[in-house]
């Protein structure tokens, strides 16, 4: 029982006052920061209004079913039950509380340094099973599928649009594995299943601290170290489970990816630059709607730096 409890993420309960002000108390910020350093993951509960999530979820579920219908041509990660899905970055569906949440930025800034860089925005959807795609788990993997710094350099901000449970595909996480390097991985960057964790590392880690598949309540924000071992799990329900994924990189980390935003969002993004550097480009809304479901996915993205710094510390 001790190991069972120890394997689950720490939950920071956001108060109504903290949510309204967009700022965590010193105590809760400390709890979140310590959890990220120790576990590589923390959950901020009660951070986002449910009505805002519901509105976006309706659109993204429609899009997910459209992508699922593409079969082999769908943007799946490891198996067809887990697809990568971008949200439409247009004025109608954009809400700062979801995509530029100040509580999330406060936490990532505490770990990565002031004004981290936001240069990736997408989502991971667990799809209901079909005859063509029976329930199947992703292999345990790390998204940092390259030689990377041993210090924190990237934090993934996940926002589930509904409750996440073991029944609908809550992500399995291996807390504390963010300190393990690329030596634990097999497969090279660019391969569809790169970043897989070798079986001998999994067996040893399972004895020390087994993984968990936590329940994450709707309205929560999950902040995860990019290096952490994890895996998408099967969705046994009849409902699509969408989880947004934004990545905050350290201000010193040289990754030049950009996010496509509709032109109408420009002023709002610029005003937020005092806390978060948004690396994006603006384009007509029509172009966004034409392209957002046809973007890169999985290991087509490169989270590495533009060039390696060949210095050993």
C-alpha positions in Angstrom: 0.0 0.0 0.0 2.9 2.4 0.7 4.3 1.9 -2.8 0.8 2.4 -4.3 0.4 5.8 -2.7 4.0 6.8 -3.3 3.5 6.2 -7.0 0.7 8.8 -7.5 1.3 12.5 -8.3 1.1 15.2 -5.8 -2.0 17.4 -6.1 -2.0 21.1 -5.3 -5.5 22.3 -4.7 -5.9 25.8 -6.1 -8.1 28.0 -4.0 -10.8 30.2 -5.6 -8.8 33.3 -4.6 -5.7 31.9 -6.3 -7.7 31.0 -9.5 -9.3 34.5 -9.6 -6.0 36.3 -9.1 -4.0 34.0 -11.3 -1.3 33.6 -8.7 -0.5 30.7 -6.3 0.3 31.3 -2.7 3.9 31.0 -1.6 3.1 27.6 0.0 1.4 26.1 -3.0 4.1 27.4 -5.4 6.6 25.7 -3.2 4.7 22.5 -3.1 4.4 22.5 -6.9 8.0 23.3 -7.5 9.3 20.7 -5.1 7.0 18.0 -6.6 8.4 18.8 -10.1 12.0 18.5 -8.9 11.3 15.3 -7.0 8.7 13.5 -9.1 8.9 15.3 -12.5 5.1 16.0 -12.4 2.5 17.9 -10.4 -1.3 18.4 -10.7 -2.9 21.8 -10.1 -6.5 21.1 -9.3 -9.4 23.5 -9.8 -7.4 25.8 -12.1 -9.7 26.2 -15.1 -13.4 26.9 -15.4 -15.4 23.9 -16.6 -17.6 25.8 -19.0 -14.6 27.0 -21.0 -13.4 23.4 -21.2 -16.8 22.1 -22.3 -16.9 24.6 -25.2 -13.5 23.6 -26.6 -14.1 19.9 -26.0 -17.2 19.9 -28.2 -15.2 21.1 -31.1 -12.1 18.9 -30.5 -14.2 15.7 -30.1 -15.8 16.4 -33.6 -12.3 16.9 -35.0 -11.0 13.7 -33.2 -13.7 11.6 -34.8 -12.8 13.1 -38.2 -9.2 12.2 -37.7 -10.0 8.7 -36.5 -12.0 8.0 -39.7 -8.7 8.4 -41.7 -7.5 5.1 -40.4 -3.9 4.4 -41.3 -3.5 8.1 -42.4 -4.6 9.4 -39.0 -2.0 11.2 -36.9 -1.5 8.4 -34.4 1.3 8.0 -31.9 2.4 4.4 -31.6 -1.1 3.0 -32.1 -4.3 4.2 -33.7 -6.1 4.6 -30.4 -3.9 7.5 -29.4 -3.8 10.4 -31.9 -2.1 13.8 -31.8 -4.6 16.5 -32.4 -4.0 20.3 -32.7 -6.6 22.7 -31.3 -7.8 25.4 -33.7 -5.9 28.6 -32.8 -8.7 31.0 -33.8 -10.5 33.6 -31.8 -13.7 31.6 -31.3 -11.9 28.7 -29.5 -9.0 30.5 -27.9 -9.1 31.2 -24.1 -6.2 32.5 -22.1 -7.3 30.6 -19.1 -6.8 27.3 -21.0 -3.8 28.1 -23.3 -1.9 30.8 -21.4 -2.9 30.0 -17.9 -1.0 32.2 -15.4 -0.9 29.6 -12.7 0.9 27.2 -15.1 3.3 29.9 -16.1 4.0 30.8 -12.5 5.0 27.2 -11.9 7.0 26.7 -15.0 8.8 30.0 -14.4 9.7 28.8 -10.9 11.5 25.8 -12.3 12.8 26.9 -15.7 13.5 30.6 -15.1 11.7 33.9 -15.9 9.7 34.1 -19.1 9.9 30.6 -20.5 9.3 30.0 -24.2 6.0 28.6 -25.4 6.7 27.1 -28.8 4.5 23.9 -29.0 0.8 23.6 -28.7 -1.1 20.4 -29.6 -3.1 17.7 -27.9 -3.3 13.9 -27.3 -6.6 12.2 -27.7 -7.5 8.7 -26.5 -10.1 7.3 -28.9 -12.9 4.8 -28.2 -12.0 1.3 -29.4 -13.2 0.1 -32.8 -12.9 -3.3 -34.6 -10.0 -1.8 -36.6 -8.4 -0.4 -33.5 -8.8 -2.5 -30.3 -7.7 -1.2 -26.9 -3.9 -0.9 -26.9 -1.3 0.9 -24.7 1.6 3.0 -26.0 5.0 1.7 -25.0 6.5 3.5 -22.1 8.6 6.3 -23.5 10.2 9.7 -23.0 9.5 12.6 -25.2 13.1 13.8 -24.8 14.3 11.2 -27.4 17.7 12.9 -27.8 20.8 13.6 -25.7 19.5 16.3 -23.4 20.6 18.5 -20.5 20.4 16.9 -17.0 18.7 20.0 -15.6 15.1 20.9 -16.3 14.8 22.4 -19.7 11.2 21.8 -20.8 7.8 21.3 -19.0 4.7 20.0 -20.7 1.5 21.7 -19.6 -1.3 19.2 -20.0 -5.0 20.3 -19.8 -7.6 17.5 -19.9 -10.9 18.7 -21.3 -12.8 16.1 -19.2 -12.1 13.9 -16.2 -9.2 11.6 -16.9 -9.5 8.1 -15.4 -8.0 4.6 -16.0 -11.2 3.8 -17.9 -10.9 6.5 -20.5 -7.1 6.5 -20.9 -5.5 8.5 -18.2 -1.7 8.6 -19.0 0.5 6.2 -17.1 3.3 8.0 -15.4 6.6 6.8 -13.9 7.3 9.4 -11.2 11.0 10.3 -10.6 12.3 9.0 -14.0 12.9 12.5 -15.3 16.5 12.2 -13.9 17.3 9.2 -16.2 19.2 9.9 -19.4 18.9 8.7 -22.9 20.8 5.5 -22.0 17.5 4.0 -20.9 15.9 4.5 -24.4 15.9 2.5 -27.6 14.9 3.9 -31.0 16.3 7.1 -32.6 14.6 10.4 -33.0 12.5 10.5 -36.2 11.4 6.9 -35.9 7.6 6.5 -35.1 8.4 4.7 -31.8 11.5 6.5 -30.7 12.2 7.2 -27.0 10.9 3.7 -25.9 12.3 2.7 -22.5 14.3 -0.5 -22.5 12.7 -3.5 -20.8 15.6 -4.0 -18.3 15.2 -0.3 -17.1 11.5 -0.8 -16.8 11.8 -3.9 -14.7 14.3 -2.4 -12.3 12.3 0.8 -11.9 9.1 -1.1 -11.3 10.7 -2.7 -8.3 11.8 0.7 -6.9 8.8 2.8 -7.7 6.0 1.4 -9.9 4.0 3.5 -12.3 0.5 4.8 -11.7 -2.5 5.7 -13.8 -4.0 8.6 -11.8 -7.5 10.1 -11.9 -7.1 13.8 -12.9 -10.2 15.9 -12.4 -11.6 18.2 -15.0 -10.4 21.7 -14.4 -6.9 20.5 -13.5 -3.5 21.4 -15.1 -0.8 18.7 -15.2 2.7 20.0 -15.4 5.2 17.3 -16.5 8.9 17.3 -17.1 9.5 16.4 -20.8 12.0 13.8 -19.7 9.6 11.8 -17.6 8.7 8.2 -18.7 5.0 7.8 -19.5 2.6 6.1 -21.9 -0.8 6.7 -23.4 -3.3 4.1 -22.2 -6.4 2.5 -23.8 -9.8 4.2 -23.7 -12.4 1.6 -22.9 -15.3 4.0 -22.9 -17.4 5.3 -25.8 -16.3 8.9 -25.4 -13.2 10.7 -26.8 -10.8 11.9 -24.1 -8.9 15.0 -25.2 -5.8 16.3 -23.4 -4.1 19.5 -24.5 -0.3 19.7 -24.5 1.7 22.9 -24.5 5.4 23.0 -23.9 7.2 25.7 -22.0 11.0 25.7 -22.7 13.6 27.3 -20.5 14.5 30.8 -21.7 18.0 29.7 -22.4 16.9 26.6 -24.4 17.5 27.1 -28.1 14.4 25.6 -29.7 13.0 27.6 -32.6 9.6 25.9 -33.2 6.6 28.2 -33.7 2.9 27.9 -33.3 0.4 29.1 -35.9 -2.2 31.6 -34.6 -5.0 33.5 -36.3 -4.2 37.2 -36.8 -7.0 38.3 -34.5 -5.1 36.7 -31.6 -2.0 38.9 -32.1 -2.7 41.7 -29.6 -3.5 39.3 -26.8 -0.4 37.2 -27.3 1.8 40.3 -27.3 0.3 41.5 -24.0 1.1 38.2 -22.4 4.8 38.4 -23.3 5.8 39.9 -20.0 5.4 36.4 -18.4 5.8 34.0 -21.3 7.6 34.3 -24.6 5.1 33.0 -27.2 7.0 31.8 -30.3 4.4 32.0 -33.0 3.4 33.4 -36.3 0.1 35.0 -37.3 -1.9 34.1 -40.4 -5.4 34.5 -41.7 -8.0 32.5 -39.9 -8.9 30.7 -43.1 -5.4 29.4 -43.4 -5.5 28.1 -39.8 -8.7 26.3 -40.4 -7.4 24.8 -43.6 -4.2 23.5 -42.0 -4.6 22.8 -38.3 -5.7 19.2 -38.7 -3.0 18.5 -41.3 0.1 19.4 -39.2 3.1 17.4 -38.1 2.6 14.9 -35.3 4.5 12.6 -33.0 8.3 12.4 -33.6 8.1 14.8 -36.6 8.5 17.5 -34.0 12.0 18.1 -32.8 12.2 19.2 -29.2 16.0 19.4 -29.3 18.0 22.6 -29.5 19.2 24.1 -32.7 22.7 22.9 -32.0 24.3 21.0 -29.2 26.6 22.7 -26.7 29.5 20.3 -26.5 30.4 21.0 -22.9 30.2 18.5 -20.1 29.0 19.5 -16.7 
